[in-house]
Amino acid sequence: MKIFLDAMASNPHVSVGDHALILGAIEILRRKFTDAKFTFLCKYPEHERIYLEQMDFNFETVYRSHNQLIAACQFRKIAKASDIVVSAWGDGFITHPPHRMYRKAYFLKTKDTPLALFTSSMGPFAPSGHKRWLAKAALEKYDYVSVRDTITYKYLKDLGIDNVEMIPDTAFALKPCPSERVDEIFEIENIPKEKPFVGLNLGIQFMKFCEKNEIDFVEICIKVIERIRKVHKCSVILIPHQLLYEQYDYSDIPQSTFELRDDRYPIKKVWDALDSHDDIYCLDNVYTCSELKGIIGRSEVFLCQRIHPSVASTSQCVPTAILHYTHKAKGMMDLIGKAEYVWYPKNLPYENQQDTSTKGLLDMVDQLWEGRYQYRKDLQNIMPRIIDKTFSLGDRVGEIVNNEVS
């Protein structure tokens, strides 16, 4: 079974969430197709192999040309040689204009190879005009479309896409590292193993959003930390979820400095601004997505400024809240029945008005802490179905391939 996994971006994947999404998709497909061989077309294959080799599976990386026309021909050639093409690009239609996604879908779709889209977030789409047409035309080239949040599902239905299914993010399929490895990491980082803690992910994209909108990112983070530490009397571990590898040279890659792409930079800014570091810890080293999932899974409650850390936490039944700036946060939390645990620092122009005040944020933190036991029970009740639904993607691919063969 030859699977072309269309999951690579124009820059190296430094987001641990991207790693989790990709490795989760592989876990799903390998369970269904034990003989699967995966092909990745990527501009920086040496970089991508660092995390791909964390799993024992059969794959090859093909260098992607920086020339767009040659790259398009590469997409078409690999697609023709595959049994199925699976696109897993997360929020591609949020971050890229429709004409780019149409171009990619055009070259991925061949006469004899089915095309599937895994657990994406998209939209909002233009109400009319060529941009709306391009988005719909691109999605109609897929034989199967799945989305990971309720708001994107509504956007696609409004767009007239009928072959869409709501499936939890493929990162739900990722396994955490063994508990013994988490103990080792806590020793390395000088974090007490038996001390209860709240996990807090600080994200560089969230920081940039705040700076762009003249919102005091550091003040927001410190108020959350102090609320947890002083009011709820619990330790805090600051957790990055986007990291640059020390063994890789990023100097020739645009916009790939520590200050622009590594979550340890906003963590450092907040750390330096704290009056006291009592009961506050942070992760200084680079860890795999499975290792970070293992760490996050020990949290009493968890707050994050990225999407995939929330998957790492909720999949392990850890009560979770998200601080974010796009609809995918609320849409994904709505999928597990917890949409009220999302805070936006600024109202989204295309959604209902939210409480963007600091008081609203701290009220959410209080609610998360005080309701943590019931929240955990709620997750324990729903999570087996969520995980089963995620792995059903393998069955969908099987159905698509069998239909093409027949």
Secondary structure, 3 states (H helix, E strand, C coil): CEEEEECCCCCCCCEHHHHHHHHHHHHHHHHHCCCCEEEEEECCHHHHHHHHCCCCCCEEEEECCCCHHHHHHHHHHHHHCCCEEEECCCCHHHHCCHHHHHHHHHHHCCCCCCEEEEEECCCCCCCCCHHHHHHHHHHHCCCEEEECCHHHHHHHHHHCCCCEEECCCHHHHCCCCCHHHHHHHHHHCCCCCCCCEEEEECCHHHHHHHHHCCCCHHHHHHHHHHHHHHHCCCEEEEECCECCCCCCCCCCCCCCCHHHHCCHHHHHHHHHHCCCCCCEEECCCCCCHHHHHHHHCCCCCEEECCCHHHHHHHCCCCCEEEECCCHHHHHHHHHCCCCCCEECCCCCCCCCCCCCCHHHHHHHHHHHHHCHHHHHHHHHHHHHHHHHHHHHHHHHHHHHHHHHHC
